[in-house]
Amino acid sequence: MSSLPYTYFRVSWTEHRLDFTRNSIVYLFRTTYTSTDELTIAALVAYMNAALPPDKHEEFDTAEVTRAAKTLHDRGSVAFEGDMLKPLH
């Protein structure tokens, strides 16, 4: 089996948690959401926590993911209105 390139996120680091949020949004819109779909904060929180190994990292909560979405919106990465997200790129 060949090794695949990957990025390991240190989910305990603040900036990596923001990256994990951004990459989760991008991944979901590349794989299961269409460009016309809207991703809710609640659905994103559920997805991100399901992706973490149980009892290994602090889980994401709605407030943290909402702050991350606001930061990503301010950086021009996502459209964020109400509790709906869409990638801009």
N, C-alpha and C positions, 0 to 999 in steps of 0.2 A: 504494500500500500504506500502510495506517495504521500509525503507530508503536504498539507495545504497551508498557505499563508493565513495567519490569523492575527488578531489583535486581542491581547489579554487586557481586560479592564480590571483595574483595581477599584472595585465598587465601593471601597471604603474611602476613596479619595474624592473630594467634592467635584473637581473638574472632570474626573472620569465618570462620575454619576451623571453629569450634564452630557458628556459624550454618549453614554449609554442611552440616555433619553433620546438624543438626536438620532443615533443609529437605529434605535427601536422604531422611531417614526418612519425613517427612510426604509427600513426593512419591511415594515408592514405595508407601506404603499408600493413597494416593488413586488410583493408576493401575494397579498390577500385583499388589499384595498385598491379600488380603481381611483383614477384622478378625480372622479366626481363624488367619491365617498368622503365622509367627514369622520374623523377619529375623535371620540370623546376622551376627555382626561381619565374618566373612570375605566374605560376599556384599555387605555394605555397603561394605567397603573396595574390593572389585573394581568396584562401581558408581561410587563416587566418583572413583577413579583413571581410569576410562574416560571420565568426564565432563570431565576436565581436558584442555586442549590439550597435546599431546606436548611434552616438554622445556621447558615454560614455567613450571611451578610445581613445588615439592617435592611428591612424591607422599605420600599418606596411608599410614600403616602401621598394623598391627594395634594396637600399643601406644597410639598417638595416638587412634585411633577408640575404643578401649576406655576410655581416660581421658575422652574426650568423652561417651561413653554414660553413664559413671558420673556425670559432672557434670549431664547432662540428666536422669538418674534422680533425683539429689538435688534438682533444681529442679522435679521433678514433671511433666516433659514426656514421659518414656518409662518403660515398665516394662523393667527390665534384670535378667535372671536367667541365670546361666551365661554363655553367649555369645549369648543370644536377646534381641531387641528387639521391642517393640510400642509404638505411640504411645498415650498416655493420653487425648488430646483429639482 
